[in-house]
Structure formats: structure tokens, C-alpha cells
Amino acid sequence: MRFFLKTTIFLGRGSLSNISKLISENERVIVFSSKSMEKLGFLKEVINNIENAGGVYETIVGVPPEPTIENVEEILPKVREFKPDTFIAIGGGSVIDVAKAVKVFYDVPDLDFDNVAVFSRFQKVNPLPKLKSKFIAIPSTSGAGSEVSAASVIKKGGTKYTIVSPDLCPDYAILDPRLPENMPKEVARNSGLDVLVHAIEAYVSKVATPFSDAYALRAAKIIFEYLEKSVEGDSEAREMVHYAATMAGIAFLNGRLGLVHAMSHKAAWIGPHGLINAILLPYVMEFNVKKAPERYDSLARELGLKDVEELYLKIVDLNERLGVPRLSDLVDEDEFMERLPEMARKAYEDPLVAFNPVEPSVEEIKEIYLKAFRGE
């Protein structure tokens, strides 16, 4: 067993100012930003801090919510021409993921995507060579955990691929709670529910440790206590959920994830990632508990609940109070049924299934998708 954390974390209101301490005179910095961070003036704040430190910068603004390898290839020439020493990503998980992927192919120019990106647990990939440039992640949403994680998720031909390496963990993460204060309600809900799924899956994982458990537990407690207030826009609640997202990120960096994420990745075409996770969680939990209730029982007791059934009801209740729909509210039945066999097969092959407390069959995964679709 081991517990790993590469990232130094700065937190608190105004912690964005730490950028000026992390950049040296004449350091070349490429800044990836979401459009909202530009509009709200936070990109300007990042640039001012780079300039105050004597750094030289270039910006890349706007990244699609489900980034593809084509997006990465489009950005690479500009980055290679600029020759940065440091990458800064300010925005949601997608912005951070794209910046990570661009960094990989910038640091190791002759790398082939198909040799390092994984989509199946039965597929062999080459380990990533050592990466050299510095990376600073500044999340604006509170969910993905990309600011501490060892992964970058990129789509190719409609399939989500993952590049995984400890070298992909950012060197620094800045958690400035002013940034998530501007999240729309729906984003606050979906990303916050994603945090809960990260925490629960990391806790019940086959490779969980007492150290990853500590982060998973604290994150889950915060979500149950603060998420509804955060969705309503309460600034203290938004701050707590922002920190919980990173705690859950540290938990799954070490404890990994499970079947909810494996299935959600293959259903990415249906709706936002965090929302699909929230819809699937009770059904996957129901499936896992039949054969492996111990870790769920332990989690329930740690959260001050009587047993796994009370935990299950608490999750279902939270989903209902936050207006989480059924899959059938998001997608047409004919299209869903047509794509179901392929989704189930691909979910079965997902690398994260290896960490799920129970090994499912393709048929069982299909059944879980159907239950979530029908709201049974």
C-alpha cells in the first residue's frame, strides 16, 4: 500500500496572488483559461501576477466541455512556438485536462496518443516518459479533482480515453473560493454530486487505504452538510464544497474509482458527467452491496448513520431534493436501447472496473443501466 500526493495546495480567498511567488523573472508561461474566467476578470488577475513576477505569458481561451484529441492537436502548434516553461490552467476540469494533455505532447513531442491513452483494462499501454514543464492548476468548479489527479480524460472518436501518470499531477493547485462563487446553480449541483461519487467510490475501492479513507470521509461529510446550501449560492458552503472536491480528488488519486465512473464515462453522450454519476450511484451501490456490503457499512457508520440502508436512503433523498432526473428524462428510449449493448460492453472493459468491490458481468452492467433508465 502507498499514499501519494505530489501537489502543493494554496487555499483561501485571494490565494490566486500566490502565482507571483511561483513564477520567476523571464519565465515563459502559457495560460489556459475558460471563457467565464476571462469574462469575470480572474484571467486578468492571473496575468497581472505573472507580470508582477517578471514572467512572459501567452493565453489560450475557451475549451469545449468534452475535449477531444483534435482540440489538443489544434492547440499544440501555438504552444510549441511559444516554448513555455510553465503551464497554468484556470477553469473547470475540461480546461485542466486539455492543458495536461497538451503538456504531455509538448514535453514529449514524438509520443503517439494511442500508445499512452487507455480506454480498456485489457489494453496494454506504454508508461508515460518523464515530463519536465511546471504545471499550476486553478479550478473554477468544484468537482473534477483534476487539480490533484494523475489523469487527463480526452475523447477520441466519441470514446473517452485516459492518460494516467504521476507526472500528470499538477505541481501546484490554487483553491481560491472566489472562483466557484460564480458557478451556475446546475453546475454547482452536478459538480458537487460528482464529489460525493468520488468520495464514496474511493472509500469502497479494492485499493483504498486508511489515508485515502480520511480524505474520502471528510469530503462526503462536507457534501452531505453543505451541498444544498452551495447550490443555493451560499458563499461559505461554496468554499467548503470547493475544498471537498480537492479532498475527494486526493482520495481517488490513491483509492481510485469504480463502476459508477466506468458506466458514466460510456454514457457521456447522455448528459453532464457529474449528473450521470449521481443518477447511477444508487443503482451501482445496490448492485455492489449484495456481494460486498462491508465497506459501505463502514462508510455509513463513519458518517454517523446506522447502516448501509440508511446511507442508500440518504443518497437517494439528496438526489431527489436536488432535482436529479432519471436517465429516461435525458435521453430518447429508442436511442438508449440501441446504444445499450455497446455501452455495457465498453463499461465492462473500463480500467476502473478493476477497483470496484465487485466484478460485474456485461449482462449485469446492462441491467444496472436499464434500472437507472427506468428509475426502478
C-alpha positions in Angstrom: 0.0 0.0 0.0 1.1 3.6 -0.5 -0.3 7.1 -0.3 0.8 9.7 -2.8 0.4 13.5 -3.2 2.6 15.5 -5.5 0.7 18.7 -5.4 1.3 21.7 -3.1 -2.0 23.3 -2.4 -2.7 27.0 -1.7 -6.2 27.9 -0.4 -8.3 30.7 0.8 -9.8 33.9 -0.5 -7.2 35.8 -2.6 -4.9 32.8 -2.9 -4.6 33.5 -6.6 -1.9 36.0 -5.6 0.4 33.1 -4.9 1.1 32.9 -8.6 3.6 35.8 -8.3 5.6 33.7 -5.9 5.6 30.6 -8.2 6.9 32.4 -11.3 10.4 33.7 -11.8 11.9 36.6 -13.9 11.6 35.8 -17.6 9.8 32.5 -17.0 7.6 31.7 -20.1 4.0 30.8 -19.0 1.2 29.5 -21.2 -2.2 30.1 -19.6 -5.2 28.0 -20.5 -8.5 29.7 -19.4 -12.2 29.1 -19.7 -14.2 32.0 -21.3 -16.0 32.5 -18.0 -12.7 33.1 -16.1 -11.8 35.7 -18.7 -15.2 37.4 -18.5 -15.1 37.5 -14.7 -11.7 39.1 -14.6 -9.8 36.2 -13.0 -7.7 35.5 -16.1 -6.6 39.2 -15.9 -5.7 38.7 -12.2 -3.5 35.6 -13.2 -1.8 37.7 -16.0 -1.2 40.6 -13.5 0.5 38.2 -11.1 2.7 36.8 -13.9 3.7 40.3 -15.0 4.4 41.3 -11.4 6.8 38.4 -11.1 8.5 39.4 -14.4 7.2 36.4 -16.4 6.3 36.3 -20.1 2.9 34.9 -21.0 0.6 33.7 -23.8 -3.1 32.8 -23.4 -5.4 30.1 -24.8 -9.0 30.9 -24.0 -12.0 28.6 -24.4 -12.1 24.8 -24.3 -15.1 22.6 -25.1 -16.7 20.8 -22.2 -15.8 17.4 -23.5 -12.4 18.0 -25.0 -11.1 15.8 -27.9 -7.7 14.8 -29.2 -8.4 17.2 -32.2 -8.7 20.1 -29.7 -5.3 19.1 -28.3 -3.7 18.9 -31.7 -5.2 22.2 -32.7 -3.6 24.0 -29.7 -0.2 22.3 -29.8 1.5 24.3 -32.7 0.8 27.6 -30.8 2.3 26.1 -27.6 5.4 24.7 -29.4 6.0 28.1 -31.0 5.8 29.9 -27.6 8.1 27.3 -25.8 6.7 27.6 -22.3 8.5 26.6 -19.1 5.2 26.6 -17.2 1.5 25.7 -17.8 -1.3 27.4 -15.9 -4.9 26.1 -16.3 -7.7 28.2 -14.8 -11.2 26.9 -15.3 -13.2 23.7 -14.9 -12.0 20.1 -15.2 -12.0 20.2 -19.0 -9.6 23.2 -19.2 -7.3 21.4 -16.7 -7.5 18.1 -18.7 -6.7 19.8 -22.0 -3.8 21.7 -20.5 -2.4 18.4 -19.1 -2.8 16.6 -22.4 -1.1 19.5 -24.3 1.7 19.4 -21.8 2.2 15.7 -22.4 2.7 16.1 -26.1 4.7 19.3 -25.7 7.1 17.7 -23.2 7.4 14.5 -25.3 6.9 15.6 -28.9 7.1 12.2 -30.7 4.6 10.5 -28.5 1.7 8.6 -30.1 -1.7 9.2 -28.4 -2.8 5.5 -28.9 0.3 4.2 -27.2 -0.3 6.1 -23.9 -4.0 6.7 -23.7 -6.1 3.9 -22.2 -9.8 3.0 -22.7 -9.9 -0.7 -21.8 -8.5 -2.6 -18.8 -7.5 -5.4 -21.3 -5.3 -3.0 -23.3 -1.6 -2.6 -22.8 -0.2 1.0 -22.9 3.3 2.3 -22.5 4.2 4.3 -19.4 4.5 8.0 -19.9 8.1 9.3 -20.1 9.2 11.9 -17.5 7.5 15.3 -18.0 9.6 18.4 -17.5 7.4 21.6 -17.5 5.8 23.0 -14.4 2.0 22.9 -14.0 -0.3 25.1 -11.9 -4.0 24.2 -11.7 -6.6 26.7 -10.6 -10.1 25.0 -10.6 -13.1 27.3 -11.0 -15.7 24.5 -10.5 -15.9 22.1 -7.6 -16.0 18.5 -8.7 -13.4 17.0 -11.1 -10.4 16.9 -8.8 -8.1 17.4 -11.8 -6.1 19.9 -9.8 -4.5 17.0 -7.8 -5.2 14.0 -10.0 -2.8 11.9 -12.1 -5.2 11.7 -15.1 -6.3 13.6 -18.2 -9.5 12.5 -19.9 -9.7 13.2 -23.6 -12.2 11.9 -26.2 -11.2 10.3 -29.5 -14.0 9.2 -31.9 -16.6 9.6 -29.2 -14.8 7.4 -26.7 -13.2 8.8 -23.5 -9.6 7.9 -23.2 -7.5 8.4 -20.1 -3.8 9.3 -19.9 -2.5 8.4 -16.5 0.8 9.1 -14.9 2.0 10.5 -11.5 3.8 13.1 -13.7 0.4 14.5 -14.7 -0.4 15.6 -11.1 0.0 19.4 -11.1 2.9 20.8 -9.1 0.6 23.4 -7.5 -3.1 23.8 -7.0 -4.7 27.1 -6.0 -8.1 26.9 -4.4 -9.5 30.4 -4.4 -13.1 30.3 -3.2 -14.0 33.5 -5.1 -13.9 31.5 -8.4 -16.7 28.9 -7.7 -18.9 31.6 -6.3 -19.9 32.3 -9.9 -20.9 28.8 -10.8 -24.5 28.5 -12.2 -26.8 26.5 -9.9 -26.9 23.5 -12.2 -23.1 23.3 -12.4 -22.8 23.6 -8.6 -25.2 20.7 -8.2 -23.7 18.4 -10.9 -20.1 19.0 -9.9 -20.9 18.7 -6.1 -22.6 15.4 -6.7 -19.6 14.3 -8.6 -17.5 15.0 -5.4 -19.8 12.7 -3.5 -19.4 9.9 -6.0 -15.6 10.4 -6.0 -15.6 10.1 -2.2 -17.8 7.0 -2.0 -16.1 5.1 -4.8 -12.7 5.8 -3.4 -13.8 4.6 0.0 -15.3 1.3 -1.1 -12.5 0.6 -3.7 -10.4 -2.5 -3.5 -7.2 -0.4 -3.1 -8.5 2.1 -0.5 -6.1 2.8 2.4 -6.7 4.4 5.8 -5.1 7.6 4.4 -7.4 7.8 1.3 -10.3 6.9 3.5 -9.6 10.0 5.7 -9.9 12.3 2.7 -12.9 10.5 1.2 -14.8 10.7 4.5 -14.2 14.4 5.1 -15.3 15.1 1.5 -18.5 13.0 1.9 -19.4 14.7 5.2 -18.9 18.2 3.6 -21.2 17.3 0.7 -24.0 16.0 2.9 -23.7 19.1 5.1 -23.1 21.9 2.6 -24.1 20.9 -1.0 -27.7 22.1 -0.9 -26.6 25.5 0.6 -23.9 25.7 -2.1 -26.4 25.1 -4.9 -28.4 28.0 -3.4 -25.3 30.2 -3.7 -24.2 30.4 0.0 -20.6 31.6 -0.2 -19.3 29.7 2.8 -20.9 26.5 1.5 -19.4 27.1 -1.9 -15.9 27.4 -0.3 -16.4 24.2 1.7 -17.5 22.2 -1.3 -14.6 23.6 -3.3 -12.2 22.2 -0.7 -14.2 18.9 -0.6 -13.7 18.5 -4.3 -9.9 18.5 -3.9 -10.1 16.2 -0.8 -12.1 13.7 -2.9 -9.5 14.2 -5.7 -6.8 13.2 -3.3 -8.9 10.2 -2.2 -9.4 8.9 -5.7 -5.8 9.7 -6.8 -4.9 6.9 -4.3 -8.1 4.8 -3.8 -9.2 5.1 -7.4 -12.8 4.9 -8.6 -15.2 2.2 -9.6 -18.2 1.0 -11.6 -20.2 4.3 -11.4 -17.4 6.1 -13.2 -16.9 3.2 -15.7 -20.5 3.4 -16.7 -20.7 7.2 -16.6 -17.8 7.5 -19.0 -19.6 5.3 -21.5 -22.8 7.3 -21.1 -21.1 10.7 -21.5 -23.2 11.3 -24.6 -26.4 11.5 -22.5 -25.6 14.4 -20.2 -23.1 16.2 -17.9 -20.6 13.8 -16.2 -21.5 14.7 -12.6 -25.2 14.3 -13.2 -24.9 10.9 -14.9 -22.7 9.8 -11.9 -25.4 10.9 -9.4 -28.1 9.1 -11.4 -26.1 5.8 -11.5 -24.7 5.9 -7.9 -27.8 4.4 -6.1 -28.1 1.6 -8.7 -24.4 0.6 -8.6 -24.5 0.8 -4.8 -27.5 -1.6 -4.8 -25.6 -4.0 -7.0 -22.3 -3.8 -5.0 -23.9 -4.1 -1.6 -25.4 -7.6 -2.4 -22.0 -9.1 -2.6 -19.7 -6.7 -0.7 -21.6 -4.7 1.9 -18.7 -4.3 4.4 -17.1 -1.1 3.1 -20.5 0.6 2.6 -21.4 -0.4 6.2 -18.1 1.0 7.4 -18.7 4.3 5.5 -22.3 4.6 6.8 -21.1 4.2 10.4 -18.2 6.7 9.9 -20.9 9.2 8.6 -22.9 8.7 11.8 -25.6 6.5 10.1 -27.0 3.2 11.3 -26.2 1.0 8.3 -25.8 0.8 4.6 -29.5 1.1 4.0 -29.6 4.4 5.8 -26.7 5.6 3.6 -28.5 4.5 0.5 -31.7 6.4 1.5 -29.6 9.5 2.3 -28.1 9.5 -1.2 -31.5 8.9 -2.9 -33.0 11.7 -0.7 -30.2 14.1 -1.6 -30.7 13.4 -5.3 -34.5 14.0 -5.0 -34.1 17.2 -3.1 -31.6 18.5 -5.8 -33.9 17.5 -8.6 -31.7 14.8 -10.1 -33.7 13.3 -13.0 -33.9 9.7 -14.3 -31.9 8.7 -17.4 -35.2 8.5 -19.3 -35.7 12.2 -18.7 -32.5 12.9 -20.6 -32.5 10.6 -23.5 -34.9 9.0 -26.0 -35.7 5.3 -25.3 -35.0 4.1 -28.8 -31.6 5.7 -28.9 -30.7 4.5 -25.4 -31.8 0.8 -26.2 -29.8 0.9 -29.5 -26.6 2.0 -27.7 -27.1 0.0 -24.6 -25.2 -3.2 -25.6 -22.1 -1.2 -26.7 -22.2 1.0 -23.5 -22.4 -2.1 -21.3 -19.5 -3.8 -23.1 -17.3 -0.7 -23.0 -18.1 -0.1 -19.4 -17.1 -3.7 -18.6 -13.8 -3.1 -20.2 -13.2 0.3 -18.4 -9.9 0.2 -16.4 -11.8 1.5 -13.3 -13.9 -1.7 -13.0 -10.7 -3.4 -11.7 -11.1 -1.3 -8.5 -14.8 -1.8 -7.9 -15.6 -4.0 -4.9 -17.5 -6.5 -7.1 -16.6 -7.7 -10.6 -19.7 -7.3 -12.8 -20.6 -9.1 -16.0 -21.6 -7.3 -19.2 -25.1 -8.5 -18.6 -25.2 -7.1 -15.0 -24.0 -3.7 -16.2 -26.7 -3.7 -18.9 -29.3 -4.4 -16.1 -27.9 -1.5 -14.0 -28.2 0.9 -16.9 -31.8 -0.3 -17.6 -32.8 0.2 -13.9 -31.3 3.7 -13.9 -33.2 4.4 -17.2 -36.5 3.3 -15.8 -36.0 4.7 -12.4 -36.8 1.3 -10.8 
